[in-house]
Amino acid sequence: MKSYVDKHIHCYEGEEAEKLLKEHNDDQWLIENVGRPIVPVERWNEAQHFEKTTWCDEPGAIYIKSMNDDHNKEYEEIFGGYEQLNFSLPNKPISMIELGCGPFTNLRIIIPKIFKPLKDIDLLDPLINDYLTNTMNCKYKNGILNGFKVTLHPVPIEQFNITKKYQLVVMLNVLPHCYDTNLIFQKIDEMLDNDGIFIFHEKFLPQDKINEVIDHYDSGHPLELTYNYVNEILKKQFKKTLFNKISIKEDEYDGRECVYKILKK
C-alpha cells in the first residue's frame, strides 16, 4: 500500500497518499539499484523539521517527555556490551565523537565500558541546541555527559569542520537522516585516527525493493540505500572487521537488513 508521511508527522495511506505522491516524492533522486545516496539540502531541511517536531515540539514532545532511551540499550546488547573496545582501541588517551547523537546518546553507555584515559568527548547533531532546550531528558544538559565535560557540535556531519583526530567514532542509525552519503564517509575517514575504531549500525532496504521508493514517502528519512552500496565504501576505508552482525526483521522493518559493525581503520 502506498503511504506518505509529511514533515509534520501526518500519515496518509491509500488514495490520499497516491495523490500526494504524484505531487511530491523522492523519485527524482533515485539511482537505480542503489537508492538515494544524495539529496539536496532543501530536502534534508524538511527532514530536520520532522525530527524537531518528533523530539522537541508538539505533538511528539508529549510522548518523548517520558523517554530516556532511543534503542541505545538495545544496541548495547546487540554489540555484546561493547566489550571489544578495550582490546581494540589504540593504547593512548582516547578522543571520541558520536555523530547524530540525538538527545540520549550511545556514548553515555559506551563511556563506562572504556578503561583507558579519556581525552575528548564530542557530540554532533544539527539539533543539539533544540534538544538542550526542549527535550526534558536530554543526557548532556549543561554540556556534561556521565560526569565528563563534552564539546557540542550543532551541525550536520557534512558541514563538520574537523580540527582533530578521533580514536573512536560512533554512528548508529543516522545515515538515512543525512543528505550526502559519500561526503559522510569522507568526513569519517578524515576524522578517524590511524587504527581508530568505527561503530556503525544501519537498516538497509533489500536490493529487490530499492527501486520502489515511489510507493512511499517518508519526510524524516531523505536517504535510502542498499547495504551493497555502503559496504563497498566500508571495505575501502577499513582494514579490519572486529564485529559483524546482519539480521533481517520482516515484521518490524519490512524486511530491511539490520547491519551492526565495529571496524578498524
C-alpha positions in Angstrom: 0.0 0.0 0.0 1.2 3.5 -0.8 2.0 5.7 2.1 3.0 9.3 2.7 4.4 10.9 5.9 4.9 14.7 5.8 7.2 16.9 7.8 4.5 17.5 10.5 4.4 13.7 11.0 0.9 13.4 9.4 0.5 10.0 7.9 -1.6 9.2 4.8 -2.4 5.9 3.0 -4.2 4.6 0.0 -5.8 7.1 -2.5 -4.9 10.1 -0.4 -1.2 9.0 -0.3 -1.2 8.3 -4.0 -2.4 11.8 -4.7 0.3 13.3 -2.5 3.0 11.1 -4.1 2.1 12.5 -7.5 2.7 16.0 -6.3 5.8 15.4 -4.1 8.1 12.4 -3.9 11.8 11.3 -3.8 11.8 9.6 -7.2 13.9 12.3 -8.8 16.8 11.5 -6.5 16.7 7.7 -7.1 19.7 5.9 -8.6 18.7 2.6 -10.0 19.8 -0.4 -7.8 21.5 2.0 -5.4 18.7 4.1 -3.8 19.1 7.7 -2.8 22.7 8.4 -1.7 22.4 12.2 -2.2 19.6 14.7 -1.9 19.5 18.5 -2.0 20.0 20.3 1.3 16.4 21.7 0.9 15.1 18.1 1.1 17.2 17.5 4.2 15.8 20.6 5.8 12.4 19.1 5.6 13.6 16.0 7.4 15.1 18.2 10.1 11.7 19.8 10.6 10.3 16.3 11.0 13.0 15.4 13.6 12.5 18.6 15.6 8.7 18.0 15.7 9.3 14.4 16.9 11.8 15.2 19.7 11.1 18.8 20.7 7.7 20.1 19.5 4.1 19.1 19.9 2.7 16.6 19.5 5.8 14.4 19.6 7.3 16.0 22.7 4.3 14.9 24.8 5.3 11.3 24.2 9.0 11.9 24.3 9.0 13.5 27.7 8.8 10.1 29.4 11.6 8.7 27.3 15.2 8.1 28.4 16.4 5.9 25.6 16.2 5.6 21.8 17.3 2.0 21.1 20.6 2.7 22.9 20.3 -0.2 25.3 19.2 -2.4 22.5 22.4 -1.6 20.6 24.4 -2.2 23.7 23.0 -5.8 23.9 23.5 -6.5 20.2 27.1 -5.2 20.3 27.8 -7.5 23.2 28.2 -4.7 25.7 30.9 -3.1 23.5 33.5 -5.4 25.2 35.7 -5.4 22.1 36.6 -1.8 22.6 39.3 -2.2 25.3 41.1 -4.8 23.3 40.9 -2.8 20.1 41.3 0.9 20.8 44.8 2.4 20.5 46.9 2.4 23.6 46.7 6.2 24.2 44.3 8.8 25.6 41.0 8.4 23.7 39.2 11.2 21.8 35.7 10.1 20.8 32.8 11.5 18.9 29.2 10.4 18.3 27.7 11.5 15.0 23.9 12.1 15.1 23.9 11.6 18.8 20.2 12.6 19.4 19.1 13.7 22.9 20.1 10.5 24.7 23.4 9.4 23.0 25.0 6.0 22.7 28.3 7.3 24.3 26.5 7.5 27.6 26.5 3.7 27.6 29.9 3.3 25.8 32.0 5.6 28.1 31.7 3.4 31.2 32.9 0.4 29.2 36.2 2.1 28.3 39.1 1.5 30.8 41.5 3.9 29.1 42.3 7.5 29.7 39.7 9.8 28.0 41.0 12.9 26.3 38.0 14.4 24.5 34.3 13.6 24.3 32.4 15.3 21.4 28.8 15.1 20.4 27.5 16.1 17.0 23.9 16.6 15.9 22.3 19.5 14.0 19.5 19.7 16.6 21.7 19.6 19.7 20.6 23.1 20.8 17.0 22.1 20.4 17.5 19.0 22.5 19.2 21.0 25.2 16.3 23.5 25.3 13.2 21.3 24.6 13.9 17.6 25.3 13.3 17.0 29.0 15.6 14.0 29.5 18.5 15.1 27.2 21.5 13.4 28.7 24.1 16.1 28.2 22.4 19.1 29.9 24.9 21.8 30.8 27.5 20.2 28.5 28.1 17.3 30.9 27.7 13.6 30.0 28.4 10.9 32.5 30.2 13.4 34.7 32.6 14.4 31.8 32.6 17.8 30.1 31.6 17.4 26.4 32.1 19.5 23.3 28.9 20.0 21.4 28.7 20.5 17.6 25.2 21.6 16.4 26.0 21.0 12.7 25.3 18.3 10.1 28.1 15.8 9.6 28.6 17.0 6.0 29.4 20.5 7.3 31.6 19.5 10.3 34.9 21.4 10.5 37.4 18.7 11.5 40.1 20.0 13.7 41.5 16.8 15.4 41.7 13.1 15.1 39.4 10.7 17.0 40.3 7.2 18.1 36.6 6.3 18.3 33.7 7.4 16.0 30.2 6.2 16.7 27.3 6.5 14.2 24.2 4.4 14.9 21.0 4.7 12.9 22.0 8.0 11.4 22.7 7.7 7.7 19.1 8.0 6.4 18.8 11.3 8.2 21.7 12.8 6.2 21.9 14.3 2.7 25.2 13.1 1.2 26.4 9.6 1.8 29.8 10.0 0.1 30.6 13.1 2.0 29.6 11.5 5.2 32.1 8.7 4.8 34.7 11.1 3.5 34.4 13.0 6.8 34.6 9.9 8.8 37.8 8.9 7.1 39.3 12.3 7.7 38.4 12.4 11.4 39.3 8.9 12.3 42.9 8.3 13.5 45.0 5.5 12.1 44.0 2.3 13.9 40.9 4.1 15.1 37.6 2.3 15.7 34.2 3.0 14.0 31.0 1.6 15.5 28.3 1.6 12.9 24.6 0.5 12.6 22.0 1.0 9.9 18.9 -0.5 8.3 19.1 -1.0 4.6 16.4 -1.6 2.1 16.6 -5.0 0.3 18.2 -4.9 -3.2 14.9 -6.1 -4.8 12.9 -3.2 -3.2 15.3 -0.3 -3.7 13.6 0.8 -7.0 10.1 1.0 -5.4 10.6 4.2 -3.4 7.8 5.9 -5.4 5.3 3.9 -3.3 6.4 5.5 -0.1 7.4 9.0 1.1 9.0 9.4 4.5 9.8 13.1 5.2 12.1 12.2 8.0 14.4 10.0 6.1 15.8 11.6 2.9 18.4 8.9 2.1 17.5 5.3 1.3 20.3 2.8 0.4 21.2 -0.8 -0.2 23.8 -2.5 2.1 25.8 -3.5 -1.0 26.4 0.2 -1.9 27.5 1.2 1.6 29.5 -2.0 2.3 31.7 -1.2 -0.8 32.6 2.1 0.8 33.3 0.5 4.2 35.6 -2.2 2.6 37.7 0.5 1.0 38.1 2.6 4.2 38.6 -0.1 6.9 41.2 -2.8 7.0 39.7 -5.0 9.7 36.2 -6.1 10.9 36.0 -6.7 14.6 32.3 -7.3 14.8 29.7 -8.0 12.2 26.1 -9.0 12.6 23.3 -8.8 10.0 19.7 -9.6 10.7 16.5 -9.3 8.7 13.4 -8.2 10.5 10.4 -8.8 8.4 7.8 -7.7 10.9 9.4 -4.6 12.3 11.3 -3.1 9.3 9.7 -4.6 6.2 12.5 -7.0 5.5 15.3 -4.5 5.9 18.9 -5.7 6.6 19.9 -4.5 10.0 23.6 -4.2 10.0 25.9 -3.9 13.0 29.6 -3.4 12.6 32.7 -2.5 14.6 35.5 -1.6 12.1 39.2 -0.7 12.5 40.9 1.7 10.1 
